Amino acid sequence: MAIRKVIFWLKKKKIESLSIENGLQRFAGLSSSTLLLYLLALGGTLLMLVPEQEAMIGFGYGLTGIINLVQVIPFIGMFFLLIFLFYLIKSWLNRDVRIFRKVIYSFVSLAGIGFIWFLNYWNLLGWRF
């Protein structure tokens, strides 16, 4: 249901009508800043854990609410990254954007994909327990 609402909102805002270069700039910034926010939030959350208490009880009572909330952030970043990849493919097919910007945005997308892979490898996405 939530996915339908997001798709409806995107169509309502007419994301397709954005120019390719504006779409690239907007979603490159959104995906990068969301994934950076996740790093900062995860680091801050881990700093709040007290090692002495952690050694005694562990996560015996489950993860805290703040960690569960922080675990949602990378999925928002992946959503923005997918839209960014859509605009990147569109830019490579059209000749509206200069080649230098296409290459830079391609490196940004590779960094985002690499970061998602890194999070999955170290189980920071929360798939495997």
Order of alpha helices (4+ residues) and beta strands (2+ residues): alpha-alpha-alpha-alpha-alpha-alpha
